[in-house]
Amino acid sequence: MNATPSEYTCLDYEMRWSVECLLSDFKSRGFGITESQMVRSEKLANLILVLCIKTFDTEY
């Protein structure tokens, strides 16, 4: 890749990387979302929403 990354490209990559890290945290680094044993999708969606809010609240 010969082109110099634009500001947009850098921000896009930063956002993508933070999502990848967040999903990794959900799966295996402490949140244990795969072990939550929730069967209703609404409850699981609410759990993910709360975890996202809490994660970004403490990071930023």
N, CA, C and O atoms as CSV, one atom per row, in Angstrom:
chain,resi,resn,atom,element,x,y,z
A,1,MET,N,N,0.853,-1.169,0.000
A,1,MET,CA,C,0.000,0.000,0.000
A,1,MET,C,C,0.899,1.231,0.000
A,1,MET,O,O,1.594,1.501,0.979
A,2,ASN,N,N,0.880,1.957,-1.080
A,2,ASN,CA,C,1.761,3.101,-1.235
A,2,ASN,C,C,1.142,4.405,-0.766
A,2,ASN,O,O,1.865,5.356,-0.470
A,3,ALA,N,N,-0.171,4.469,-0.693
A,3,ALA,CA,C,-0.842,5.719,-0.337
A,3,ALA,C,C,-0.710,5.989,1.157
A,3,ALA,O,O,-0.741,5.068,1.973
A,4,THR,N,N,-0.565,7.246,1.495
A,4,THR,CA,C,-0.537,7.653,2.890
A,4,THR,C,C,-1.959,7.578,3.441
A,4,THR,O,O,-2.885,8.091,2.813
A,5,PRO,N,N,-2.148,6.954,4.594
A,5,PRO,CA,C,-3.501,6.846,5.146
A,5,PRO,C,C,-4.087,8.218,5.460
A,5,PRO,O,O,-3.407,9.097,5.990
A,6,SER,N,N,-5.335,8.378,5.129
A,6,SER,CA,C,-6.011,9.639,5.436
A,6,SER,C,C,-6.484,9.623,6.886
A,6,SER,O,O,-6.452,8.587,7.550
A,7,GLU,N,N,-6.914,10.764,7.358
A,7,GLU,CA,C,-7.441,10.852,8.722
A,7,GLU,C,C,-8.656,9.943,8.869
A,7,GLU,O,O,-8.825,9.283,9.895
A,8,TYR,N,N,-9.502,9.911,7.838
A,8,TYR,CA,C,-10.694,9.056,7.864
A,8,TYR,C,C,-10.298,7.590,7.974
A,8,TYR,O,O,-10.895,6.840,8.746
A,9,THR,N,N,-9.299,7.181,7.210
A,9,THR,CA,C,-8.849,5.791,7.243
A,9,THR,C,C,-8.327,5.424,8.623
A,9,THR,O,O,-8.612,4.337,9.126
A,10,CYS,N,N,-7.575,6.310,9.231
A,10,CYS,CA,C,-7.038,6.051,10.569
A,10,CYS,C,C,-8.148,5.952,11.609
A,10,CYS,O,O,-8.124,5.063,12.460
A,11,LEU,N,N,-9.115,6.855,11.545
A,11,LEU,CA,C,-10.231,6.812,12.496
A,11,LEU,C,C,-11.074,5.564,12.290
A,11,LEU,O,O,-11.538,4.956,13.255
A,12,ASP,N,N,-11.273,5.181,11.036
A,12,ASP,CA,C,-12.042,3.983,10.726
A,12,ASP,C,C,-11.351,2.746,11.296
A,12,ASP,O,O,-12.000,1.884,11.889
A,13,TYR,N,N,-10.050,2.664,11.116
A,13,TYR,CA,C,-9.289,1.535,11.639
A,13,TYR,C,C,-9.314,1.522,13.160
A,13,TYR,O,O,-9.437,0.457,13.766
A,14,GLU,N,N,-9.200,2.687,13.784
A,14,GLU,CA,C,-9.244,2.776,15.242
A,14,GLU,C,C,-10.584,2.275,15.775
A,14,GLU,O,O,-10.632,1.543,16.764
A,15,MET,N,N,-11.672,2.674,15.112
A,15,MET,CA,C,-12.998,2.237,15.547
A,15,MET,C,C,-13.151,0.726,15.368
A,15,MET,O,O,-13.684,0.040,16.239
A,16,ARG,N,N,-12.686,0.227,14.246
A,16,ARG,CA,C,-12.783,-1.209,13.992
A,16,ARG,C,C,-11.992,-1.989,15.032
A,16,ARG,O,O,-12.465,-3.009,15.533
A,17,TRP,N,N,-10.801,-1.523,15.358
A,17,TRP,CA,C,-9.962,-2.217,16.328
A,17,TRP,C,C,-10.607,-2.211,17.711
A,17,TRP,O,O,-10.536,-3.209,18.428
A,18,SER,N,N,-11.234,-1.101,18.095
A,18,SER,CA,C,-11.879,-1.054,19.408
A,18,SER,C,C,-13.049,-2.025,19.475
A,18,SER,O,O,-13.295,-2.625,20.521
A,19,VAL,N,N,-13.770,-2.187,18.372
A,19,VAL,CA,C,-14.870,-3.157,18.337
A,19,VAL,C,C,-14.325,-4.571,18.446
A,19,VAL,O,O,-14.889,-5.396,19.165
A,20,GLU,N,N,-13.239,-4.863,17.745
A,20,GLU,CA,C,-12.625,-6.192,17.830
A,20,GLU,C,C,-12.202,-6.503,19.266
A,20,GLU,O,O,-12.429,-7.609,19.756
A,21,CYS,N,N,-11.598,-5.541,19.928
A,21,CYS,CA,C,-11.184,-5.738,21.326
A,21,CYS,C,C,-12.390,-5.942,22.229
A,21,CYS,O,O,-12.366,-6.789,23.121
A,22,LEU,N,N,-13.440,-5.170,22.000
A,22,LEU,CA,C,-14.652,-5.294,22.807
A,22,LEU,C,C,-15.272,-6.679,22.643
A,22,LEU,O,O,-15.661,-7.303,23.630
A,23,LEU,N,N,-15.368,-7.161,21.410
A,23,LEU,CA,C,-15.930,-8.492,21.184
A,23,LEU,C,C,-15.067,-9.570,21.823
A,23,LEU,O,O,-15.587,-10.550,22.357
A,24,SER,N,N,-13.768,-9.396,21.773
A,24,SER,CA,C,-12.875,-10.347,22.423
A,24,SER,C,C,-13.091,-10.349,23.935
A,24,SER,O,O,-13.090,-11.405,24.568
A,25,ASP,N,N,-13.274,-9.160,24.505
A,25,ASP,CA,C,-13.569,-9.064,25.939
A,25,ASP,C,C,-14.874,-9.770,26.275
A,25,ASP,O,O,-14.958,-10.483,27.275
A,26,PHE,N,N,-15.883,-9.574,25.450
A,26,PHE,CA,C,-17.173,-10.220,25.685
A,26,PHE,C,C,-17.029,-11.734,25.717
A,26,PHE,O,O,-17.652,-12.405,26.540
A,27,LYS,N,N,-16.216,-12.267,24.827
A,27,LYS,CA,C,-16.131,-13.713,24.683
A,27,LYS,C,C,-15.248,-14.370,25.733
A,27,LYS,O,O,-15.630,-15.394,26.299
A,28,SER,N,N,-14.076,-13.806,26.004
A,28,SER,CA,C,-13.135,-14.598,26.789
A,28,SER,C,C,-12.309,-13.853,27.823
A,28,SER,O,O,-11.544,-14.491,28.545
A,29,ARG,N,N,-12.422,-12.556,27.930
A,29,ARG,CA,C,-11.529,-11.841,28.843
A,29,ARG,C,C,-12.247,-11.209,30.023
A,29,ARG,O,O,-11.967,-10.061,30.366
A,30,GLY,N,N,-13.139,-11.909,30.633
A,30,GLY,CA,C,-13.705,-11.379,31.858
A,30,GLY,C,C,-15.210,-11.200,31.874
A,30,GLY,O,O,-15.837,-11.412,32.912
A,31,PHE,N,N,-15.811,-10.815,30.754
A,31,PHE,CA,C,-17.261,-10.637,30.770
A,31,PHE,C,C,-17.979,-11.978,30.764
A,31,PHE,O,O,-19.056,-12.101,31.349
A,32,GLY,N,N,-17.409,-12.978,30.120
A,32,GLY,CA,C,-17.995,-14.310,30.102
A,32,GLY,C,C,-19.374,-14.361,29.482
A,32,GLY,O,O,-20.243,-15.092,29.956
A,33,ILE,N,N,-19.585,-13.596,28.431
A,33,ILE,CA,C,-20.922,-13.524,27.847
A,33,ILE,C,C,-21.363,-14.865,27.263
A,33,ILE,O,O,-22.558,-15.151,27.198
A,34,THR,N,N,-20.406,-15.683,26.841
A,34,THR,CA,C,-20.778,-16.987,26.297
A,34,THR,C,C,-21.260,-17.936,27.392
A,34,THR,O,O,-21.931,-18.926,27.104
A,35,GLU,N,N,-20.922,-17.639,28.641
A,35,GLU,CA,C,-21.379,-18.461,29.758
A,35,GLU,C,C,-22.598,-17.870,30.462
A,35,GLU,O,O,-22.985,-18.352,31.527
A,36,SER,N,N,-23.201,-16.848,29.894
A,36,SER,CA,C,-24.309,-16.161,30.568
A,36,SER,C,C,-25.573,-17.008,30.643
A,36,SER,O,O,-26.434,-16.737,31.481
A,37,GLN,N,N,-25.714,-18.019,29.800
A,37,GLN,CA,C,-26.855,-18.931,29.776
A,37,GLN,C,C,-28.173,-18.215,29.507
A,37,GLN,O,O,-29.233,-18.702,29.898
A,38,MET,N,N,-28.118,-17.078,28.852
A,38,MET,CA,C,-29.346,-16.376,28.491
A,38,MET,C,C,-29.889,-16.968,27.205
A,38,MET,O,O,-29.148,-17.190,26.247
A,39,VAL,N,N,-31.186,-17.221,27.193
A,39,VAL,CA,C,-31.794,-17.810,26.001
A,39,VAL,C,C,-32.679,-16.816,25.251
A,39,VAL,O,O,-32.933,-16.999,24.061
A,40,ARG,N,N,-33.147,-15.781,25.917
A,40,ARG,CA,C,-33.979,-14.780,25.249
A,40,ARG,C,C,-33.086,-13.718,24.625
A,40,ARG,O,O,-32.244,-13.121,25.296
A,41,SER,N,N,-33.281,-13.497,23.346
A,41,SER,CA,C,-32.416,-12.564,22.621
A,41,SER,C,C,-32.537,-11.137,23.146
A,41,SER,O,O,-31.564,-10.383,23.104
A,42,GLU,N,N,-33.720,-10.751,23.644
A,42,GLU,CA,C,-33.894,-9.395,24.170
A,42,GLU,C,C,-33.016,-9.171,25.400
A,42,GLU,O,O,-32.405,-8.113,25.550
A,43,LYS,N,N,-32.960,-10.159,26.266
A,43,LYS,CA,C,-32.146,-10.031,27.476
A,43,LYS,C,C,-30.664,-10.018,27.138
A,43,LYS,O,O,-29.891,-9.272,27.738
A,44,LEU,N,N,-30.271,-10.841,26.181
A,44,LEU,CA,C,-28.876,-10.858,25.760
A,44,LEU,C,C,-28.498,-9.530,25.108
A,44,LEU,O,O,-27.403,-9.016,25.335
A,45,ALA,N,N,-29.392,-8.979,24.306
A,45,ALA,CA,C,-29.142,-7.674,23.681
A,45,ALA,C,C,-28.999,-6.588,24.745
A,45,ALA,O,O,-28.136,-5.718,24.627
A,46,ASN,N,N,-29.830,-6.631,25.774
A,46,ASN,CA,C,-29.730,-5.651,26.866
A,46,ASN,C,C,-28.409,-5.797,27.622
A,46,ASN,O,O,-27.791,-4.800,27.996
A,47,LEU,N,N,-27.983,-7.026,27.844
A,47,LEU,CA,C,-26.707,-7.264,28.516
A,47,LEU,C,C,-25.556,-6.694,27.688
A,47,LEU,O,O,-24.665,-6.038,28.228
A,48,ILE,N,N,-25.574,-6.942,26.395
A,48,ILE,CA,C,-24.524,-6.413,25.520
A,48,ILE,C,C,-24.538,-4.895,25.524
A,48,ILE,O,O,-23.479,-4.268,25.557
A,49,LEU,N,N,-25.718,-4.295,25.493
A,49,LEU,CA,C,-25.830,-2.835,25.519
A,49,LEU,C,C,-25.230,-2.263,26.802
A,49,LEU,O,O,-24.475,-1.292,26.755
A,50,VAL,N,N,-25.557,-2.852,27.926
A,50,VAL,CA,C,-25.027,-2.382,29.208
A,50,VAL,C,C,-23.506,-2.532,29.249
A,50,VAL,O,O,-22.808,-1.633,29.718
A,51,LEU,N,N,-22.996,-3.649,28.764
A,51,LEU,CA,C,-21.547,-3.853,28.750
A,51,LEU,C,C,-20.853,-2.842,27.842
A,51,LEU,O,O,-19.779,-2.343,28.179
A,52,CYS,N,N,-21.458,-2.536,26.693
A,52,CYS,CA,C,-20.876,-1.535,25.784
A,52,CYS,C,C,-20.841,-0.161,26.438
A,52,CYS,O,O,-19.825,0.532,26.391
A,53,ILE,N,N,-21.952,0.225,27.044
A,53,ILE,CA,C,-22.019,1.536,27.692
A,53,ILE,C,C,-20.985,1.631,28.801
A,53,ILE,O,O,-20.271,2.628,28.906
A,54,LYS,N,N,-20.906,0.613,29.616
A,54,LYS,CA,C,-19.958,0.621,30.723
A,54,LYS,C,C,-18.515,0.642,30.222
A,54,LYS,O,O,-17.675,1.358,30.767
A,55,THR,N,N,-18.235,-0.136,29.197
A,55,THR,CA,C,-16.880,-0.187,28.653
A,55,THR,C,C,-16.454,1.163,28.108
A,55,THR,O,O,-15.368,1.645,28.433
A,56,PHE,N,N,-17.291,1.784,27.284
A,56,PHE,CA,C,-16.921,3.057,26.680
A,56,PHE,C,C,-16.985,4.198,27.687
A,56,PHE,O,O,-16.300,5.206,27.517
A,57,ASP,N,N,-17.788,4.057,28.721
A,57,ASP,CA,C,-17.855,5.080,29.766
A,57,ASP,C,C,-16.547,5.126,30.554
A,57,ASP,O,O,-16.080,6.205,30.920
A,58,THR,N,N,-15.962,3.971,30.813
A,58,THR,CA,C,-14.725,3.930,31.587
A,58,THR,C,C,-13.496,4.220,30.739
A,58,THR,O,O,-12.482,4.673,31.271
A,59,GLU,N,N,-13.559,3.971,29.424
A,59,GLU,CA,C,-12.406,4.202,28.558
A,59,GLU,C,C,-12.300,5.640,28.103
A,59,GLU,O,O,-11.192,6.141,27.912
A,60,TYR,N,N,-13.415,6.317,27.925
A,60,TYR,CA,C,-13.378,7.667,27.372
A,60,TYR,C,C,-13.847,8.617,28.402
A,60,TYR,O,O,-13.899,9.822,28.152
